[in-house]
């Protein structure tokens, strides 16, 4: 189900201004050609795929695992400055066809290298994705191979571009979703009632409705909130995998300049080639701090989730160690 999406997710990394300075860049025409080569490979109709000069296989290394950090930035700033509202590590095992998702809660109290202690989402605001990745490794021993960062305005546009996603909204979630939606309508000068979801149940949500659903917070807790975010990501995956390659290529070309990443063309292409050989991908998830791995505390006038570092590290190691041994 997820193979086409994962290939295109990597393809999205190929032509971004945020690539490392020493990486190779492709033109829109070259990217389109590469996507076509990937399509032929996926359908077993081609004898080869064009690879960049600095291609090194496998991008996943000796373990067969590639850890991709997905960051949702709480801003409309095109430069992606702000706090990271969503932090999700997608760990791909190319040998077993598994994808494991680890969600890191934004209010987690951590040591940010060079900045003292603060909420985890402050790390991105202080030093971008690089400092966030360093913070995750310092506190939880997580090594990140590459990242993708988007803001919520782009998320709204992307969901609309793929025709919306199917989600189930509960009676309790409905007024909260609409409240967030009305606030964003007010911010952009639109009719506050525009795009309201009228009933609970299963619907194909628009981009704004989807973003509003993912940002529901005061109904229950951040713990439930990260579950909603994972549901949204999986719903997007499923929708993308049902689309034809031509439509997806157009979406990649339209939005790639607005995604932040440090993934090089060599990494992305090597990962694409590996993923195209995989069968159905199985997913599982973990939340950090894990169950029984934290305390809630007010420090000054601010609420924090204080992790039990050893407990959380153990949960991550167990979650990924068993996975790596398969």
Buried (B, 14 or more C-beta within 10 A) or exposed (E): BBBBBBBBBBBBBBBBEBBEEEBBEBEEEBBBEBBBBBBBBBEEEBEEBEBBEBBEEBBBEEBBBBBBBBBBBBBBEEEBEBBBBBBBBBBBBBBBBBBBBBBBBBBBBBBBBEBEEBBBBBBBBBBBBEBBBBBBEBBBBBEBBBBBBBBBBBBBBBBBBBEBBEBEBEEEBBEBBBBBBBEBBEEEEEEEEEBBBEEBEEBEBBBBBBBBBBBBBEBBEBBEBBBBBBBBBBBBBBBBBEBEBEEBBEBBBEBBEBBBBBBBBBBBBBBBBBBBEBEEBEBEBBBBBBEEBBEEEEEEEEEBBBBBBEBBBBBBBEBBEEBBEE
